[in-house]
Amino acid sequence: MPAPSIDFLRAAAAQQGVFIEDEDLPGVLAFLEVVLPRLAELERRLPPETPA
């Protein structure tokens, strides 16, 4: 799963009423680039009958 773009992160935060400083977004993106692939791998390892 690819990490979202900085523009997407900015828009998603604004939709939730959170306004992030532009200089913070690269840090959020770097975090997601590490975490999202690991979460996707864990999800692939779960048996199909595991409830979501």
PyRosetta script that sets phi, psi and omega in degrees:
from pyrosetta import init, pose_from_sequence

init()
pose = pose_from_sequence("MPAPSIDFLRAAAAQQGVFIEDEDLPGVLAFLEVVLPRLAELERRLPPETPA")
pose.set_psi(1, 119.8)
pose.set_omega(1, 179.7)
pose.set_phi(2, -73.2)
pose.set_psi(2, 150.0)
pose.set_omega(2, 177.4)
pose.set_phi(3, -71.4)
pose.set_psi(3, 148.8)
pose.set_omega(3, 178.8)
pose.set_phi(4, -69.9)
pose.set_psi(4, 162.8)
pose.set_omega(4, 177.9)
pose.set_phi(5, -77.3)
pose.set_psi(5, 163.7)
pose.set_omega(5, 177.5)
pose.set_phi(6, -63.1)
pose.set_psi(6, -38.3)
pose.set_omega(6, 178.0)
pose.set_phi(7, -62.1)
pose.set_psi(7, -41.0)
pose.set_omega(7, 178.1)
pose.set_phi(8, -63.7)
pose.set_psi(8, -44.1)
pose.set_omega(8, 179.5)
pose.set_phi(9, -60.2)
pose.set_psi(9, -43.2)
pose.set_omega(9, 179.8)
pose.set_phi(10, -61.4)
pose.set_psi(10, -46.5)
pose.set_omega(10, -178.5)
pose.set_phi(11, -67.1)
pose.set_psi(11, -41.5)
pose.set_omega(11, 179.9)
pose.set_phi(12, -63.9)
pose.set_psi(12, -41.0)
pose.set_omega(12, 178.5)
pose.set_phi(13, -64.7)
pose.set_psi(13, -44.1)
pose.set_omega(13, -179.1)
pose.set_phi(14, -62.6)
pose.set_psi(14, -37.2)
pose.set_omega(14, 178.2)
pose.set_phi(15, -61.7)
pose.set_psi(15, -27.4)
pose.set_omega(15, -179.3)
pose.set_phi(16, -95.9)
pose.set_psi(16, 7.1)
pose.set_omega(16, 178.9)
pose.set_phi(17, 79.4)
pose.set_psi(17, 17.3)
pose.set_omega(17, 179.6)
pose.set_phi(18, -109.7)
pose.set_psi(18, 129.1)
pose.set_omega(18, -179.9)
pose.set_phi(19, -115.9)
pose.set_psi(19, 112.1)
pose.set_omega(19, -174.3)
pose.set_phi(20, -97.7)
pose.set_psi(20, 140.4)
pose.set_omega(20, 175.3)
pose.set_phi(21, -67.9)
pose.set_psi(21, 139.9)
pose.set_omega(21, -178.1)
pose.set_phi(22, -56.2)
pose.set_psi(22, -33.3)
pose.set_omega(22, -178.6)
pose.set_phi(23, -72.2)
pose.set_psi(23, -15.9)
pose.set_omega(23, 177.4)
pose.set_phi(24, -84.3)
pose.set_psi(24, -23.4)
pose.set_omega(24, -174.7)
pose.set_phi(25, -62.8)
pose.set_psi(25, -39.6)
pose.set_omega(25, 176.8)
pose.set_phi(26, -60.5)
pose.set_psi(26, -34.3)
pose.set_omega(26, 176.9)
pose.set_phi(27, -67.0)
pose.set_psi(27, -41.0)
pose.set_omega(27, 176.7)
pose.set_phi(28, -63.2)
pose.set_psi(28, -44.4)
pose.set_omega(28, -179.9)
pose.set_phi(29, -62.1)
pose.set_psi(29, -42.6)
pose.set_omega(29, 178.6)
pose.set_phi(30, -62.2)
pose.set_psi(30, -41.0)
pose.set_omega(30, 177.3)
pose.set_phi(31, -60.9)
pose.set_psi(31, -47.3)
pose.set_omega(31, -179.1)
pose.set_phi(32, -65.4)
pose.set_psi(32, -34.0)
pose.set_omega(32, 179.0)
pose.set_phi(33, -64.3)
pose.set_psi(33, -26.0)
pose.set_omega(33, 177.4)
pose.set_phi(34, -87.4)
pose.set_psi(34, -45.5)
pose.set_omega(34, -172.1)
pose.set_phi(35, -75.9)
pose.set_psi(35, -43.8)
pose.set_omega(35, -174.6)
pose.set_phi(36, -59.9)
pose.set_psi(36, -45.0)
pose.set_omega(36, 177.9)
pose.set_phi(37, -63.3)
pose.set_psi(37, -35.2)
pose.set_omega(37, 179.2)
pose.set_phi(38, -69.2)
pose.set_psi(38, -38.8)
pose.set_omega(38, 176.1)
pose.set_phi(39, -65.4)
pose.set_psi(39, -40.0)
pose.set_omega(39, 178.0)
pose.set_phi(40, -62.6)
pose.set_psi(40, -38.9)
pose.set_omega(40, 178.4)
pose.set_phi(41, -65.2)
pose.set_psi(41, -43.4)
pose.set_omega(41, 177.1)
pose.set_phi(42, -60.9)
pose.set_psi(42, -41.9)
pose.set_omega(42, 179.5)
pose.set_phi(43, -62.4)
pose.set_psi(43, -39.5)
pose.set_omega(43, 177.8)
pose.set_phi(44, -64.3)
pose.set_psi(44, -30.3)
pose.set_omega(44, -177.3)
pose.set_phi(45, -79.5)
pose.set_psi(45, -17.6)
pose.set_omega(45, -178.9)
pose.set_phi(46, -71.8)
pose.set_psi(46, 142.1)
pose.set_omega(46, 175.0)
pose.set_phi(47, -61.4)
pose.set_psi(47, 146.1)
pose.set_omega(47, -177.6)
pose.set_phi(48, -57.1)
pose.set_psi(48, -28.0)
pose.set_omega(48, -177.8)
pose.set_phi(49, -82.3)
pose.set_psi(49, 0.3)
pose.set_omega(49, 179.2)
pose.set_phi(50, -68.4)
pose.set_psi(50, 126.7)
pose.set_omega(50, 179.7)
pose.set_phi(51, -65.3)
pose.set_psi(51, 147.5)
pose.set_omega(51, -179.9)
pose.set_phi(52, -81.5)
pose.dump_pdb("model.pdb")
